[in-house]
Structure formats: C-alpha cells, structure tokens
Amino acid sequence: MTKNLTTGSVFKNIFFFSLPYFLSYFLQTLYGMADLFIIGQFEGATSITAVSIGSQVMHMLTVMIVGLAMGTTVTIAQAVGAEDKLRVRHAVGTTAVLFFGVSLVLAFVLIFARGWIAAVMETPTEAVAGTEAYLLICFLGIPLITAYNIIASIFRGLGDAKSPMYFVAVACVFNIVLDCIFMGALAMGPAGAAWGTVISQAVSVVLALVFIKSGRAGIALSRADVQPDFAVLRRILRIGIPVSLQDGFIQIAFLVITVIANMRGLTDAAAVGIVEKVISFIFLVPSSMLSTVSALGAQNIGAGKVGRVQQTLWYVLGMTVSFGIVVACITQYTAYDIVALFTYDTAVIVAGEGYLQGYIFDCIFAGVHFCFSGYFCACGRSEISFLHNVVSIVTARIPLVYLASLWYPLTLFPMGLATATGSLVSILICISAFLILRYRGNPAFACARSGGDAG
C-alpha cells in the first residue's frame, strides 16, 4: 500500500492524497457533530453544554496526540522517499512503543483529574454531572483513541490516505447508530454520547489491526522492530513535540474562549459549543491541506526533490484561501439555519448565529498559516509552527476575545470576529520565517533556486 508521491503531477498527488484525508477528517468530525445533533433532539441546553465541553476537552487531547504523531508521519514519509525500508520499520516499531506508554499514562492521570477539569472549564452547575460522566468514559477509552490515530499516521506516512478513511467510515456508522440507541432509546444522556464514541473507536482499531495482519498494508514487522530505536525516537519527538504543544496551545485558547462564554451564561455556553463543532467541520479543508503538505513534502525531501515541495505549498495555499473566501461569504446568509440544525432553542440559535458570522472569517486566514505549518513540518522545522501559534494566542486571540466579551455583552459576533486576529499574526510570522530561512540558504527552503521536477 506504500505510495510514491515524489513523481508525476504535483497537483494530482495533492488531490488524490488530500481527498481521502479530508473524507477521513470529515467522518471523524461527524463523531462529535452527531453527538451534539442527536442529544439536541432529545434533551435541552444542559446536556448540550455537557457534551460540547466534554468533547472539546477530548478534541484537545486527540489533536495533541495527532500532533505528536506528525513526527511519525514525517519520519516515515522521508524514509519512504529515500527508499529506506529499514528506517520505515524502525519508525513504525518505535511509534508503537512510544504511544502505548503515552496513552496509558494519560488515561490514568486524567481519570482522576476529571472533576478538576470540569471546574477549570467553568462548567455551569447544571452541566457538571453530565460533563464528568462524559469525560470519565472517554478517558477510559484513551488507549483506543490513541491507537486509531497512530495507525492512521503510519498509513499516511506510507502515502496511503485511503485505508484510514475506510476504517473511520465504518466506525462513524457505528457511532451514529449507538448514539441513537444510547441517547434516544436508552436516554443515557452525555454518558451515552461518550460510550458511542469509545466503542466506535474500538471498532476502527480492530479493523485496522485485521488489515495489517492480513499483509495487505505493506507493514511487515519483526520482534526486533517493535522496540525503541533511540535515534528514530529523537527524530519523532523533535518534530512531533513542537506540533503537539502548538496544537495543545491552540485548543487551550479555544477552551479559554469556552470558559469566557460559560461565564456569560448557559445560552451563550451552548451557542459557542455548537459553533465550535461547526467550525471544526469547516476547518477540515485547511487541516487536510496541512497534513497533505507535510506528507507529500516529507517524501519529496527524502527523495531530494525539494523543488516539488514549494510547488505543493503554492497549490494548497491557492486551494485553501479560495475555499475560505467562498465559505465565509455563504455563511453570512446561512448562519441561523446552520445553528438551528443542532437545537430548537431560539435564544441559543440567535446567539450562535452572531458568533458563527464573525468566527467564519478565520477560515480564510487560518488556512494560510495551516499550509505554512505543514511545510515547516515537512522540512523538519516544526518549532516555527509552535512559535507562531503561541505568539498569536498570547498577543491577539485570547486578549481580544476577552475584551470583546466585556465590551459587547449582548452579542457574540465581536467575540467570533476577534478569533481571526490571531491568525493574522500567525501569517505575518510564517511569511517572515519562510523568507528568512529561504534566503539564508537552508536547502529545504531554497526550493525556488534548486529546481526539481514539476508536475
């Protein structure tokens, strides 16, 4: 199943890799959206708030795990580009050992911290019990959630974006069916949403392991491979830790925004929770492009074809910005109807409409720095992605959202609009870093001068 992405048309490689990647993200995002949609049909704002807060915490943990796994994807992709099969096997084995240990430690610590997490999130009193129940079940399932995302990162490093899509498609169907049973027929509330998510992830892991065992995945490991190779481990961590921390800080920023909304009352808390889910869906395109640039770029760097890396960046920038502009324009006229899909509460719908109309512009600007982040990761300079995200969060996103909340207590529109300012700061840093490193002669950034075969 290993696919060589270092030859042929650059645009075609982007399209055929990013499409199944996007569909995988789309299906995985349906987990959270289905939870909110279904619980909104059977219960009120209290349960919606519990699920939205709990799922945001889990989303933060998941993206940090996926961020750490970016080190695996890039390491494997560079080895595939260099046709170094031994390094591929060592990367896979080292990843298995590393993340097995990480998942167990996370699960143990977080199970005992769930009450503290609910308190830090300023969870409305009515939603505390439901939030803690949701978190307990999901924390127990962290090893399964980690296993799926790590297996997916390995496949994508090999150039195979289709297999993870099939696994998650089956799991998504299971999740929707289980949500209807647990939250509808059995009236289990937020706990039912959590059980549906964990069981569905277990299904995806089993499918992936069966596929690998069949030999069709192109992964053949010996016992000697399933142990840490410390040279490979250092590379995985050097790339993955900055990405994981960056994603963690981004999610912390959104959790802080959720806390700010929670302090405004149950209506605004529910509205922000719904819009965050909608935004996570819309951001699938820039997120897919980030990962596409990372995987394709890493393979081409491994093959010594750095000219194709920059071409990949320009293509995805054009696609992502165009998408953001179209979606932002359409959303201005459809925001009310979008939020209304998740609740019948008119006050929540009106509040969510304003927040979404302001927030949606971030899709344009975030798309730009997402693409640059993928490029930096492919070049092994993920610390730049960490830097621009932290600076933007501290200097713009959180302070301006907080001020907007104080200055405009009757509407969420300015709070939504304030989120885009952080992305503008990131764009400035990304462009500056790109130009500085390129003209200093870093081979990975000197693409325009180095040539390389084009498509």
N, C-alpha and C positions, 0 to 999 in steps of 0.2 A: 504493500500500500504506500511505500515511500514514493513521493512525487518530486521530481527535479523541477525547481522553479527558477533555474538560472539560465534557461534558454527560451527561445520563442518570443512571442509578443508580450511586452510588459503589461499592456492593458488587459489582454486576455488572461494572463496569470492572476492579475488583481481581481478580475471579475469572477473567475471560476474558483478562486480561493475564498474571496470575501463573501460570496453569496451563501454558501453553506454555513460559513461562520456567522453571518448575520441571522440566518434562519435558526441556528443553534441558540444564539443570544435571544432571539425573539421567543422561541419556545420556552427557554429558561425563565425569561421575564414573565411569561404567562403564569408561572407558578404564583408569583406574588400578586399579579393582577387578578387572577382567578380567585385567590383567597379573599381579596377585598371586594370583588364584584359579587361573589356568592354570599359572603357574610352580610353584605349590604342589602341583599334581597330578603334575608331572614331576621336580621337584628338591626339595632339602631347605632347611634353615634358612639356609644360606649365601646361596643365590640369592634367597630370600625377603627377607633383610635387604638385599641389594644393590639389589633393585628398590624396596623400601619407602623406603630412604634416598634413592636417586636420584629417585624420583617425588615425595618430599617437597620436595626442592630445586626440582624443576620446577614443583611446585604453588605454591611461594612466588613464583617468577618470574612465573607466569601470573597469580596474583591481584594482584600489583603492577601488571602491565600492565593488567589489567581495572580496577583501582582508578584508575589514571591516565586510563583511557578513560571513567570515570564523568564526568569533566569534559566529554567529548564528548556523552555521553547527556543530561546535564542541559542543556547549551548548546543542543543540537538540540531537545530537548523544549520548552524555554522559547520558542524561535523558532517551533516548530510551534503552540504555544498562542497566540502573538501573531500568527500567520499571516504571518510574515516569511520568505518563501521565499528571498530573497537571503541572509539570515543563515544559513539552513539549508545552502545550497550552500557558503558560505564555511567553515562549520564542518566540513563533510564534507571539502572540499579541504585545509584546514589540518590536519585529523586525519591524512589520508593521508601528507602530507609529514612531519609530526612523527614518526609511529610507524615509518615506513620507516627513518628515520635512527636512531631509538632501537633498533630490532631489530638493525640491522647492528652497531652499537657493542656491544650486549650479547653478540651471538654471538661477535664477535672476542675480547672480553675474557675471557669465561667459558670458551672452549675452552682457553685457556692456564692457566686457574685451576682446572681440574677436580681435579687432584691435591691442591692446597691445600684445596679444599672437602671432599674425602673425609677429609683429615686433621683438619680443624676439626670435622667431624661425629663424630670418634672412631669411625670405621668399624672394626668388628672386622677383624683382619688377614685372616681367611679371605674376607671380602667386598669387600676393597679393589679388586681387579682388576675384578670384575663391576660395582661401583659406578662406577668411572671409565669403563668401556666404555659403560654406560648414559648417563652424563652427556655424553660426547663426542658421541654420536649425537643426543641431544636438543638439545644446544647448537647443533649444525649446523642443526637444524630450527627455531630460534627465529624467523626471519622468517615461516615458515609459521604457527607457533603464534600469533604476534602478529597476523598478517593476519586469521586467522579471528575472533579475539576482538574486534578493532577493527571488522570488518564487522558483527559481531553487535551491538556497542554502538551503531553508527549506526542499524541497523534498529530497535532498541528505543527510541532517542530519537525515532524517527518514529512510535512507537506500535505497531510491528509486532513482536510477540514470536513469531509463528508461523514465519516464514521461517527464522530461525536454528535452530529446532527441527528442521525438515526437513533442513537441511544436516548437522547433527550426527548425526541419526538414521542417515543413510546412512554417514557416517564411522564411527559406532560399530559397525555391522555389519562394515565393512571391518576395523576394529581387532580384533574378536574372531576373525574368520577368519584374519587374518595372525598373531595370537598363537598360534593352534593350529598353524599351519604352521611358524612360526619357532621357537617354544619346544617344540613337540611333535615334529613330523616331522623338522625340521632340527636340533633340540637346540642352538639358539643361545644359550640361557640369557638373562641380563639384556639382552644386546645385541639379542636377538630382540624383547624387550618394547619396547625403545626404537624399533627400526625400525617396528614395528607402529603405534606412536603417531604418529611423524612422517609416515609415508605416509598414515595416515588423516586427519591434519590437512590434508595437501596436497589430498586428495580434497574435503574440506569447503570449502576455499578456492576450488578450481576451480568447484565447484557454485555458490557464492555469486557469483563473478565472471560466470559464464554467465547467471545470473538477472538480475544488474544490467545486463549488456549487452543483455538482451532488452527492457529498458524497462519491465518489469512491477514493478520495485522502487520506482518513484516517485523515483528519483535520476537527475537529468539534469545532468551537469557539463560545463562548457566548459573549455578550456585555461586560461582566466583564473581559474577557480575552484580549479584544482589548484596552488595556491601559497599560502604562509603569509600569512594576514591577521593582523597582529600584535595587533590589538585582540581578535580572537576567540581567538588563541593564548594571550594573557594570561588570558582568562577560563577557557579549558580547563585551563590549568595551575594557576590559582588554586583551582579546585575539585578537580582531579584529583590534584595533588601531595600534599595532606594525606591523601587517601583512599589513595593508593598507599603512602605512608610508613606509614600506620596498618596497612594490610594486610601490609606488609613486616615491621613490628614484631611483629604477631600471629604471622606464620609463623616469624620468628626465635625467638619464645618457644616455639613448638612444636618447632622444631629443637633448641633448648636442652634441652627435655624429652626429645627423642630421644637427645641426647648423654648425658643423665643415665641413660637406660635402657640405652644401649650400654655404659656403664661398669659396669653390673650383670651383663653377660654376654650371650652370643648368644641365650639363651632369652628373656630379658626384652626384648632388642632386637627380636626377631622378633614377640613378642607386642604390643609398643607399635606397631610398624609396621602390623600387621594392624588393630588397634583404631583407629588414626588414619584408616585408609581407611574403616572402618565409620562412624566419626563424621562424616567428610566427606560421606558419603552421607546420614546422618540430618539433618545441618545444611543440606540442600538447601532445606528448607522455610523456615527463617528467612532464609537467603541470598536466596531468591527474593523474600521479602517486603521485604527491604532494597531490592532493585533495583526492585521494584514501587512502593514508596513514592517512591523517587527519580524514576522516570519519570513516574508519574501526578501526583505533587506538582509537579514542574517544569512540566509542561504547564499545570496549573491556575494556578500562579503567573504564568506567561507570559500567561495569559488574564485575570489579575486576579481570579481566583476563589479567594482564599485560604481561604475558609470550607470548601471541599471538601478542602483539604489536611489539615486536622486531622481531619476525618471519616475520611479514608483511614488516618491514623495509628491512630485508635482501633480501626477494624475489624481492621487487620492485627495489632495488639497482642493482641486477643482471640483471633484465629485461631492465632497463633504460640504463645502461652502454653498454650492448650488442647492443641495438638499436643504440646508439650514434656512436659506432665504425663502424657499417655496413653503416650507412647513410653518415658518414664522408668520408669513402672510395669511395662510389659510386658517391658522389657529385664532387669529384676531376675530374671525367671524364664527368660529365653531366652538369656542372655549366652553360656553354654557352647556351645550349639548354633550360635550366630552365628559365634563364632570358629572352631569346628570346620569350618565351610564352607571355610576357607582353608588348613587344614593337618591332617595326621594325627598330628602330634607332640603327645602328651598333655601334656607339660610346658608347651609353648607355649600350648595351649588353656586350661589351668588358670590360667596367669599372665594371659593375655588376658581371661579371664572376670572376674577381680577388677578389672582396670583399667577394663574397659567398664562394670561395675556402678557404679563410682564416678564415672567421667567423664560418664556419660549425663545426670546432673542438670544439667550445664552447658547442655544443650539448652533447658531452661526459661529460665534466667537470660540466656544469650546471646541468645535470641530477642528479649528485651525491648530490649537495647541495640542489636541489629541494626536493629530497627524505628526507633528514635530516630535512628540513624546515617543511615538513608535519608531521614528527614525533614529532618535538618540539611543533607544534601547538596542536597536539592531547594530548600531556602531559601538556598543559596549559602554556608552556614556549615560547610563540611566540616572546618574546623580544630577544631571541637568534637569531632568523631568521632576525630580524631587524638589530641586531648588525653586523652580518657577511656580510650582503649585503651593509650596509653603509660603513663599513671599506674597502671592496673590491672596491667599486666605487671610493672612495676618494683616496685610496693609489695606485690603479693599473689601473682600466678600463679607466677612463677619461684621466688621465695624459698620459698614454701610447698611447691611440688613438690619442690624440692631437700631441704628438711628432712624431708618425708615419706619420701623415698628413703633418707635416713640413719637415720631412726627406725624404719622398717618394712622391713628388708631381705628379708623372706620373702614379702611380698605387694605387689602393685601397686595394691590397692584405695585406700589413702590417697593415693597419687600421683594417681589418677584423680579422687578427690573434691576434691583441692586445686585442680584446674583451675577449678572453679566459683567459687571465691572471687574470682578476678579479675573475673568477670562481675558479681558483686555490687557491687564497687567502681565498675565502669562504669555500672551502673544508677543509683547514687546521684548520680554526676556528671551523667548525662544528664537526670535529672529536675530537678536543681538548675539546670542551664543552660537547660532549657526554660522553667521558671517565671521565672527572672531575665529572660531575653530577652523573654518574652511580656509581662511587666508593665512592662518599660521602654519598651514601645510599638513594638518592631520590627514592621513591617507583616506580615512573613511569619510571625510568631509570635502575632500578635494575632487569630488565627482565630476564637476563640470570640466576640469582640466585633464582628468585621467582618461576620458573617453569611455570605452566599454561598449559592448554590442547592445543595440537598441531593438525595440520591437514596436 
